Amino acid sequence: MFWLVPSSLFALCAALMGYVLLRTLREAEESYASEYTTNTARQFEDLFLFISPTKMLVLSRMVAIMVFFLLFFSVGKMGSMAGLVRGAVAAAIGGGAALFLPRILLRILRIRRLERFNQQLVNALTGMSNALKAGFSIQQAFESVVQEGDAPIAQEFSMFLQQLRVGISFEDALTDMDERIGSEDLTLMIQSIEIARQTGGNLTEVFDRIAATIRERQRVEGKIKSLTAQGKIQGNVVGAMPVVLGIALYLLDPHMMLTFVHSYIGISILLLVLILEICGALMIRRIVAIDV
């Protein structure tokens, strides 16, 4: 009878620890969900995408769970510990990648939108300079870009004009647009507008010079991309070689490759190759990323 008391205390402690752990995990999940929806909603607003961040979070979790179980049962093997470890590792990597896939896609969309905005800004500056020469005000010059331009620059300038209509000051609206877009070229334009408004400079000449500067920098950046394209291709080829060789060896001798991936040494080597692949990709990306 006395052995029941320690067993009961041990079960009670285990239950309390489990409750505390589950509650901590729930609070962490709620905090992550709140932060994710807030950041995703802000990014969607910046990209003018009208998608519910809550639905995006639920969808990403569902996809991550499906990828996790799919990889676990397809790669892993229930009969051995090595098979379970292999399936768990592959499922964790695939599920984590699927969970962060929406953020990666949003980052890609944001980068492409920013590149297109910078390309359109050169023509917009030329058009605004011509509008100022014709006697328009600076606000009317922005309106001409909205009427004649395309997205995304027409959307961003339209948002700027709407803020002016609801009573936001000109300087605050410019600052908000600068923070929302995050373009160095736009920052240069906004700073020139503020300096000209304070000192009474000639904005037409300033806009022409900024447009020429941005156009020359884009030309240099294009030349740098063409010169570094060979290095990027070499990095992609070298990075794909282990995967291609693994597939080729599996086609030539499936038994040898299955024996290899079912062993602890094989799993360790695959993890080491994955880590080295990631480190190599980051190093090559840093080498070819030349800031102008």
N, C-alpha and C positions, 0 to 999 in steps of 0.2 A: 504493500500500500504506500510505503514511503517513497517508492520510486516514481509514483504518479505526481508528486509535488514538483520535483525538478523538471519533469517532462512538461507539466502544465505551465510552469514559469517560462521554460524555453519556448513553448508554442506561443505564449502570450507575447514574449519579447519579439519573436519572429513576426507575429502579426502586426505589432506596433511598428516595427522597422519597415515592413512592407507598406503599411498605411502611410508612413512618413515619406517613403520613397515615391509612392504613387502620387501623393499630394504635391511633392516637389516637382515631379515630372509634369504634372498637370499645370502647375503654376508656370513652369518654364515654357510649356507648349502654348499657354495662353499669352505669355509675354512675346514669344516668337511670332505668333499669329497676329497680334496687335501691331508689332513693329513691321512685319512683312506687309500687311494690308496698308499701313500708313505710307511706307516707302513706295510700294507698288502703285498706290493711288496717285501719289505725287509724280511718279515717273510717267504714268498713263496721261495725266493732265499735261505734262510737259510735251508729250508726243501727240497730244490731241487724239488719244485712243479712248473710246468710251466703253471700257470693259470693267466689269465688277472685279475688284481685287480679291474679294472673298471667294467668288466662283473660281478664279484662277488658282487660289491656294488649294481649294478642295480638289480641283482637277489635277494639279501637280502632285498632290498626295496620292490620289487614286492611281495615277500613272506610275509613281514611284513604287507603290505596293505591288502593282501588277508586274513591273520589271523585276522587282526583288524576288517574288515567288517564281517567276518564269526562269530567271537565271539560276535560282537555287535548285530547282528540280531538273533543269536541263544540264547544268554543269556539275552539280554535286552528285554524290552517291551515298545512299543511306546505309550501306553495308559496312563502311569503313570510316574511321576517324578522319583520314586524309581527304576522303570524298566530302565529308561534312564541312571540313575547314575550307576546302576549295570552293564548294558551293556557297558557303557563307561569305567568303571574301568577294567572290564574283558578284553575288547578289547585293552586298553592301556597296560595292563600287558602282554598280549599275543603278541601284536605287537612289544613291546620293546624287549621281549625275542627272537622273531624271527629276529629282526634287529641285535641283538648282538650274534646270534647263530654262524655265521662264525668265529667270534673271539674266542668263546669258543671252537669250533672244532679245530681251529689252535693251541690254547693253549694245548689242549689234545694231538694233534699230536706231538707238540714240546716236551712235557713231556715224551711221550712214546719213541720218537726218542732219547732223552737224556738218558733215562734209558737203552735203547738198546746199545747206544754208550759206556756207562760206563761198561756194561757187556762185550762188545767186546774189550775194552781197556786192560783188564787184559791179554787176550791171545795175543793181539798185542804187549804188553810190553815184554812178554816172547819170542815171535818170534823175536822182534827187538834185544833183548839181545843175542839170539842165533846167529842172523846174525852178530852182532858186534864181537862175539867170533870167528866167521868164517872168520873174516878179512874184512867185508864190512864196508863202510863208513856209517855215520848217514843218509845221503840222500838215499843210497841204501837200508838201513834198512826200511825207509819209503816206498820205492818202493816195497819191498817184502810184506809189509802189504797190499798195494793196489792190488797187483797181487793175493794174497792168501785170502784176507779178503772179507767180504760182506758189503753191505750198512747197516748203514750209515758211518762206520769208513773208508771204502774204498773210499767213495765219498769225505769225508772231507780231508783225506790225499792226495787224487788226486788233489783237489783244492789247497792244500798247495804246492805240487810239481809243478803245473802249474804256480803258482805265482813265484816260484824260476826260472822257465824257462824264464819268461818274464822280469827278471831283478830285482825283489824285493829281498831285502836282507833277509838272513835267519832269523834274529831276528824279522824283521817286519812281515814276513810271519807267524811266530809262534804266534806273538801277535795278528794278524788278525784272525787266527784260534781259538785262545783262546777266543777272544771277540765274534766271530761268534757262537761258540758252547755253551759257558757258563758252562763248566763242571769243578767242583772242582778237580776231579781226573786228568783231562787234564792239568789244571793249575799247579798241582804238578809236572807232568811230564815235562812240558815246563820249569818251574823254575829249575828243576834238570839239564836239558839239557844246559840251559844258564850258570848255575854255573859251570858245568863240562867243558864247552867250554872256560870259563874265567880262571879257576884254573887248568884245565888239570886232572880232576878226572876220575875215572873208571866208565863209563856209564853202563857197563854190570851189575855190582853189584848194582848200583843205580836203574836200571830198575827192577832187581829181587826183591829188597826190596820194591819198590813202588807197584809192582804187588802183593806181599804178603800182603802189607798194605791194598790195595784196596780190595783184596779178603776177608780179615778178616772183613773189614768194611761192605762189602756186606752181609757177613754171619750174622753179628750183626743186620743189617737193616732187613734182612729176618726174624730173630727171633723176632724183635720188631713188625713187621707187623703181624706175627702170634699171638703175645700176645695182640695186639690192635684190632685184627679182631672182637673179641667178642663185644668190645665197639662200633665199627662202625656198627655192625649188630643191636645192641640194639638201637643205635641212629636212624637207618633207620626204625626200627619197630615202635618206639615211634613217629617218624615224620610222618609215614604213618597212624597212628591210627585215627587222626581227619578226614582224607579223607575217610578212610574205614568206619568209623562210620557215616559220612554224607551220603555216598552212601547207607549204610544199612538202615538208617532211611528214606531215600527217597523211597527205595523199600517197606518199611513197611507202611509208611504213606506219600504218595506224597503230599497230600493237606497241611499237617502240614509244610513240608519242603518248599514248594512253598510260603506259607504264611510267613515263616521265612525269606527267602531270598528276598522277595518283600518289606520288611519293612526296614526302616532306621537303626533300632537297629540290625537287622540281618546282614545288609551290614557292619555296624561298627564292629560287632563281627567277621565276616569273615576276614576283614582287620586286626583286632588285632591278630587273629589266624595266618594269613599269616606272619605278622611281627615277632611274637614269634617263628614261625617255622624257619624263616630265622636266627634269633638270636641264637636259639638253635643249628641249624646246624653249624653255624660259631663257636660257643663255643666248640662243640664236635670235630669239625675238628681241632681246635687249641689245644685241650687237647691231642688228639691222634697223633698229628704231632710232633714226637720226632726227633730232629736233632742229628745225630751221628757225 
